[in-house]
Amino acid sequence: MPQDYILARLLANNAQWAEDVEKAEPGFFAETAKGQSPKVLYIGCSDSRVPESVVTASKPGDIFVHRNIANQFHLNDDSALAVLTYAVGHVGVSHVILVGHTNCGGAQACHDAAHNTPSSPPADPLSRWLAPLTEIAREYDDLTDVVEANVRAQVANIAETDVMKAAWAKGKDVQVHGWVYELETGRMRDLGVSVGKAGAV
């Protein structure tokens, strides 16, 4: 059966990329296969327009990553908590960066649900996932304000986890930051809400 063109292109691009990297940095892949020690955990949105390694010009091994719809960090989400636990406790990251982005489809859906539709219990996985953000969106009219408020809320959630509290109690210098990626400019913007072991940074 002929392979789908989209998949074939991905595999061909990967082969060319691997060849180019090995040519530019001989032994790069053999070295990265030995282990990882990134200093950053990036928690971002699943949006295809915000690939963290690309927009930060990072290499494989530079960033530990967790992404989901609308860059949420729910305190009962074992997937996110497992990533945070491993990144802070085992990988040894020193920075956790929660990154939202402008024109976020998840934030827009929450804004619309908060302002244009009658309130009703979430009926599907996506609306259940976004329910906390929908509550945040009720307080704002502007989408960018919703995006920024969401980032601030998730930074606060991360700082409230037992993982971070335990790390700080042990004296680990791990900081949590909140950024917004602007699709219109390709630039990251620091919201100035960083938290460390001694509080606000």
N, C-alpha and C positions, 0 to 999 in steps of 0.2 A: 504494500500500500504506500503510495507516495506520501512523504511527510508534509504536514501543513507548512506553508511558506513562512508563517510567523515564527513557528518553532525552529524551522531550519535556519532562519536568519539569526535567531538568538544563539543557536549553537555555533554558527559560523562566526558571528561577532565575538563570542567568547573565545573561540580558538585563535582568532586574530589578536585579541587583547592579550591572551596568555603568552602568545609568541612575542608580541611587542614588549611586554613587561620583562620577560626573561632575557630578551635581547638588551634592553636598557639596564636591567639590574640582574645580571647572572646569579643564579642561586636564590632569588627572592622567594620563590614558592617553597623550596626545600627548607629555607629558614623559617618561614611562617608556619610550616607544618609541625615544627617542634613545639609550638605553644603560643599563647597570647598574653599580653600584658597591657591592654589599653588603659588609658587613664580617664576615659570618658564613657559614661553610660548615656546614650541618647534615647529619649523616650519621645516619639513623635507620632504624627498621623500617617495612616496608610496611603494617603494621597500620592498618586504616581508622579506628581510634579515636584515632590520634595524628597528626592533621594539623598539621604544624609551624607553619604560618602562623596557624592558628586558635588553638592552645594558647599561642602566644606573643604573640597580638594584633598580628601583624606585617602589613605591607602588601606588595603585589607590589613586588619590587625590594629588599626588606630582607634576604632570606635566599637563599643559593645552596644547592641541595638535592641529596642523593643518598640514596635509600632502597632497601632490599632486605630479604629475609626475615631476621629476627633481627639486624638492624643489624650485619652482618659487615663486616670490612675485611681481606680476604685479600690477602696480599702478592703473589699472582700474578693478581689480578683487574684486568685492564686497564680495565674500566669504572670501578671505584672509583678506580684510580690516575689515569685520565684526568681525572676530575672534580677530584681533589685537585690535579693539575698545573695545570689551568686556573684553579681557584679561587685557588691560592696564587701562581702565576706570572703570571697575566694579569688576573684580576678584582681581585686585591689584598686578599683577606680577611685579617683579623688574628686571627680566632678560628676554630678547627675544633672543632665540638662533636659528639661521638659520643654519641647518646642511645638508651638502652635503655628498656624499660618493664615494669612489673609485669604479671603474668599473660600473658606473651608466649607465644603458641602455639608458636613455633619453639623457644624455650627449654624449654617443657614437653615437646615431642616429643623433644628431645635428652635431657632428664632421664629420660623413660620408656625411651628406647632404651638409655641408659647403665646403668639399674638393673633393667630388667625383661625384657630380651630378650638372647639369646646374641649375642655380637659376631660380625658378618659384614661383608664388604666392602659399601660403599654401592652400591646397585643402580639408583638413579634420580637425576635431577638434584637433587631436593630433598635427599635423604639425603647426596649427595656435597657439596652446598653446606653442609650443617649438620654434616658430620663433625668439623671442628675444635671446634665447640661441644659436640658429644657427648662428646668427650674431656675438655673442661673440666667438663662435668656429672658425670663419674664421681667427681669430688672432693667433690661437695656433695649433701646430702640435701634442702635447702630450695630451692624454686624461686626465691625472691627472691635467695638467695645465688648461684644460677647466673646470674641476670640481671646482678647486680652484677659478678661475676667476668668475665662476658663483656664488659661495658663496659670494665673495666680491661685485659683482653687486647687489645681492639681499639684502645684509646688507645695501648697499647704498640706495636702493629703500625704505626699511623699514624706514631708518632714514629720508627720504624725505617726508614721509606721514604727513598729517595734524594731525593724531592721535599722533605721536611721538612729533611733534613740539608743539602741545598744551600741552601735558604732561610735556615736558621740560619747557615750558613757565610758567607753574604752579609750577615749582620747584620740580616735581617728579623725584626721582632718579631711572630712568629706563634705563638700558643699553641694547644695541643691540650687539650681538656677532656672529662671524662666525666660525664654526667648520667643520671639515671633519672627517667622520667615515671611518676607514680603514677596509674593509672587510677581508683583508688578516691577520690582527692581532686582530681584535675586539676592537681596541683602538680608542678613540676620539682624534683629534688633533686640538688645538686652532690656528687659522690662525693669531691671533694678530691684528684683524681689528675692535676691539670693539669701540663703539661710545656711549657717554652719553650726559647728558645735557650741559656739558662744551666742547664737542667735542670728539676727540680721547681719549680713556681711556688707 
